Amino acid sequence: MIQKQQKPSKLRLVLSIVAFSALDFCATTFFQDVLQAPLFFDTIFMMAALFAFGPVAAFVEYLLFNGLVCAKLCALYGKVDYLYLYSLSALTIIAVTWLFVRKKQNLQKDVNLVFLRLLTAAILAGFACSLVSGFISYFTYNMNAKDWAFDRVIFAFNGEGLGFLASAFLGRIPVTVLDRVITTFAGFGVFKLYAYICMAGGGDS
């Protein structure tokens, strides 16, 4: 945990993870389907779960979220985009970020140090995720159920003499790093709000 707080009950933990999964589903639907944003915005609440409960809970949250997205795509398009493979990307993000936030005292120091720690974690996670997701995108791009706005940005380099595989990596780096920075800080903000609400509510009985 990032800050000293009462260990949540199993019921609150389960309900929180389910709620975070549903909120991630709503967020990604809004940003990707409604706004057609060229970013992912699918891990805001996964990051909040990581900060609040640790890496296992965060990965379970993503698996539940991914299941919701796959169910939506299957219902609308008859296939699921092989999105479950991106659970490997989520696992990479969780692992890299956890290296920086696993010790609660690291995020209880000066605000500038906290900012630099989160920023460094986000950038490194972005590069690591780009590598993993680049391979997945390369092998599954033609299997997509829909034309994602972020794919149009990621593969903008394709046809410029770099080749499809290089485009899958190079085009993904700026998109993924920017997305990681935004969602990491947004997730941290959600976590702080969640912790405040739990504290105001008296925590677990």
Solvent accessible surface area in square Angstrom, and as a share of the most:
residue,aa,sasa,rsa
1,M,81,0.36
2,I,3,0.02
3,Q,29,0.13
4,K,173,0.73
5,Q,64,0.29
6,Q,113,0.50
7,K,170,0.72
8,P,16,0.10
9,S,47,0.30
10,K,174,0.74
11,L,123,0.61
12,R,51,0.19
13,L,53,0.26
14,V,83,0.48
15,L,105,0.52
16,S,10,0.07
17,I,15,0.07
18,V,80,0.46
19,A,45,0.35
20,F,11,0.05
21,S,2,0.01
22,A,43,0.34
23,L,79,0.39
24,D,0,0.00
25,F,47,0.19
26,C,78,0.47
27,A,16,0.13
28,T,7,0.04
29,T,38,0.22
30,F,98,0.41
31,F,55,0.23
32,Q,20,0.09
33,D,44,0.23
34,V,97,0.56
35,L,95,0.47
36,Q,82,0.37
37,A,17,0.13
38,P,63,0.39
39,L,20,0.10
40,F,23,0.09
41,F,20,0.08
42,D,26,0.13
43,T,4,0.02
44,I,20,0.10
45,F,30,0.13
46,M,0,0.00
47,M,0,0.00
48,A,0,0.00
49,A,0,0.00
50,L,0,0.00
51,F,1,0.00
52,A,1,0.00
53,F,22,0.09
54,G,5,0.05
55,P,44,0.28
56,V,115,0.66
57,A,11,0.08
58,A,0,0.00
59,F,52,0.22
60,V,61,0.35
61,E,0,0.00
62,Y,12,0.05
63,L,81,0.40
64,L,78,0.39
65,F,8,0.03
66,N,8,0.04
67,G,39,0.37
68,L,74,0.37
69,V,9,0.05
70,C,19,0.12
71,A,61,0.47
72,K,40,0.17
73,L,0,0.00
74,C,68,0.41
75,A,88,0.68
76,L,117,0.58
77,Y,101,0.38
78,G,60,0.58
79,K,94,0.40
80,V,41,0.24
81,D,3,0.02
82,Y,85,0.33
83,L,31,0.15
84,Y,111,0.42
85,L,60,0.30
86,Y,39,0.15
87,S,11,0.07
88,L,101,0.50
89,S,7,0.04
90,A,2,0.02
91,L,81,0.40
92,T,28,0.16
93,I,7,0.04
94,I,3,0.01
95,A,55,0.43
96,V,27,0.15
97,T,1,0.00
98,W,55,0.19
99,L,111,0.55
100,F,41,0.17
101,V,0,0.00
102,R,109,0.40
103,K,98,0.42
104,K,88,0.37
105,Q,92,0.41
106,N,19,0.10
107,L,12,0.06
108,Q,96,0.43
109,K,112,0.47
110,D,75,0.39
111,V,114,0.65
112,N,99,0.51
113,L,97,0.48
114,V,16,0.09
115,F,100,0.42
116,L,98,0.49
117,R,76,0.28
118,L,3,0.01
119,L,46,0.23
120,T,57,0.33
121,A,0,0.00
122,A,1,0.00
123,I,60,0.30
124,L,86,0.43
125,A,0,0.00
126,G,0,0.00
127,F,101,0.42
128,A,32,0.25
129,C,9,0.05
130,S,3,0.02
131,L,106,0.53
132,V,42,0.24
133,S,1,0.01
134,G,0,0.00
135,F,96,0.40
136,I,15,0.08
137,S,3,0.02
138,Y,78,0.30
139,F,133,0.55
140,T,7,0.04
141,Y,72,0.27
142,N,141,0.72
143,M,83,0.37
144,N,37,0.19
145,A,18,0.14
146,K,41,0.17
147,D,89,0.46
148,W,15,0.05
149,A,10,0.08
150,F,23,0.10
151,D,8,0.04
152,R,123,0.45
153,V,66,0.38
154,I,0,0.00
155,F,18,0.07
156,A,68,0.53
157,F,88,0.37
158,N,70,0.36
159,G,72,0.69
160,E,127,0.57
161,G,79,0.76
162,L,81,0.40
163,G,37,0.36
164,F,55,0.23
165,L,69,0.34
166,A,32,0.25
167,S,0,0.00
168,A,0,0.00
169,F,38,0.16
170,L,81,0.40
171,G,4,0.03
172,R,8,0.03
173,I,47,0.24
174,P,82,0.51
175,V,8,0.04
176,T,3,0.02
177,V,26,0.15
178,L,94,0.47
179,D,3,0.01
180,R,3,0.01
181,V,35,0.20
182,I,64,0.33
183,T,0,0.00
184,T,0,0.00
185,F,59,0.25
186,A,36,0.28
187,G,0,0.00
188,F,32,0.13
189,G,39,0.37
190,V,34,0.20
191,F,1,0.00
192,K,90,0.38
193,L,107,0.53
194,Y,36,0.14
195,A,8,0.06
196,Y,147,0.56
197,I,103,0.52
198,C,25,0.15
199,M,134,0.60
200,A,77,0.60
201,G,65,0.62
202,G,59,0.57
203,G,32,0.31
204,D,26,0.13
205,S,162,1.05
